[in-house]
Amino acid sequence: MDLYLPIANLSVNIFVIVGLGGLVGLLSGMFGVGGGFLTTPLLIFYGIPPTVAAASAATQVTGASVSGVIDHLSRDTVDVRMGAVLVGGGVVGAVFGAGIFSLLQAAGQMDTVIAILYVVLLGSIGLLMAYESVHSIVAMRTGQRPPARKRRHHPLVAALPFRWRFYKSGLYISPLAPFLLGIATGVLTMLLGVGGGFIMVPAMLYLLGMTTQVVVGTSLFQILFVTMASTLVHSLTTKAVDLVLAMLLLLGSVTGAQIGTRLSRKIRPEYLRIGLAFVVLVVAIRMALGLGWRPDEIYTLDVR
Amino acid sequence: MKRWLRFIGLPLVAWASGGASLPTLVPDVSQREVEIQYSFKGAELLLFGAIVYPDGVVPKKAPDIVVVLKGPEQATVMREKQKIAGIWVNAETMRFQSTPSFYAIASSRSLDHLTDARTAAIYELGINNIQLSPASFDNLEQIPRFERGLIDLQTRRGLFVEKQGTVEITGGVLYRARLPLSARAIVGNYTAETFLIQDGRVVAAAIRDIVVRKSGFERFMAFAAQQYSFFYGMAAIFVAVAMGWIAGTIGRRV
């Protein structure tokens, strides 16, 4: 069954889009990620214009992270103060990203930049995750406990002026560090339609040195509000949010997420992590091949 | 009887094409307004009409009909990908001041047989005769390459359509043609032009306007996104949060 998307200006098969949302939701429920890093590339592979794909994927991530945030808030595993600083940075980043977006669009380099960013980000994060999870699986199999990592924030973070107490994160650091981190992910949310959890979580652990218990909840908290901000900024600037597309994606992803969450309780986290690393690497490789292969269309036509 | 009519018809044609009085066209289209609806997969337009001869006599050699459906003009930028440092990136660009967003042509015979190249170029008959008006002539040698690329791209997207030999002419008087309107066609004012061609010359032309617009929910959405961006964005956020929250609530109960 075909449905016409009013903003993307083309007809899509409902079942393909809902199925795609469902797949992304399943993975996001299993791995605890927003899934935007999968939605945008998959939509682009399907033929949705990159701008509409990125804008609508951000809207979908909002919906996909709502129930996670509620869960974490009720379990008191969100550092709201840290989250607020991150969101503040994220909103600034989204506005900043909108500027970059329009510059890239005018130069006609949007698709290439989106693809390169995906290859670099997903490739490096995927490799890191794979490396780490293989290590922990080996350690688990051989019965060794990996030595406990000393929780410590990066020396650069310590060098920043003013310090705030973030009780739940167990930190006494400058709010500038999470604010800058927020800006960086806000830009990514705007450009790529990703929540940025896959960058935020490692950054919170290894750069800021936050307590592990509040990392996922706080990351989801910031994703929820920054994707909201990015949806609004996209609506105001690129006007590329396709509500029909987003609703179809949401229909699939919110359902898939519930199933994914259930599945994840039955699988060991080490195996989940290596699974996620695999998915991330596959998307990165597909994107890289897309850059190197001769594209189907040499020409693109933009209306001015 | 018929044979006799034709017999006296011949000198008539000679006289008519001499310029004193030429046949005229009475064109019409099946729809004056095309509405893009939620399951819009494209529309088919029927363009039909009658040829009125000066004395009501059909000439022995019946004239030909060409119909052209044109969409609103657009200023466009054409980008060409090239392999640079191992990856394909947009390298060269060319601006076109006004290209038709949609162009469909149907003719009663192969276009090559109807007119000479000059007439075809003047009346923009045929996809390769569309005036693409490049914005700059600095890189003359690039223009043909970009024009070919643009025509090829638009043809494969169904935005440039050529259907030669599909106009039916009944009894030399009534003609009709069907043209597909792609789902990718943009909204706006379209024109349906009909040309009557005799002995390689355009002897009559007529034009009808067609409005293509988005109707119902789609029109509302596109309009809201453009005009009420803030509320549209807020609505998108609200819908996303509501759907996520509802799914979460149901998920916890099941």
Interface residues (C-beta under 8 A of the other chain):
Chain A: M1 D2 L3 Y4 P6 I7 N9 L10 S11 T59 Q60 T62 G63 A64 S65 V66 S67 I70 D71 G108 Q109 D111 T112 I116 M228 T231 L232 V233 H234 S235 L236 K239 V241 L243 V244 A246 M247 L250 L251 V254 T255 A257 Q258 T261 L291 G292 W293 R294 P295 E297 I298 Y299 T300 L301 D302 V303 R304
Chain B: I36 Q37 Y38 S39 F40 K41 Q74 A75 T76 V77 M78 R79 E80 K81 K83 G86 I87 W88 V89 N90 T93 R95 S101 F146 G149 L150 D152 L153 Q154 A183 R184 I186 K214 F217 E218 R219 M221 A222 A225 Q226 S229 F230 Y232 G233 M234 A235 A236 I237 V239 A240 V241 M243 G244 W245 I246 A247 G248 T249 I250 G251 V254
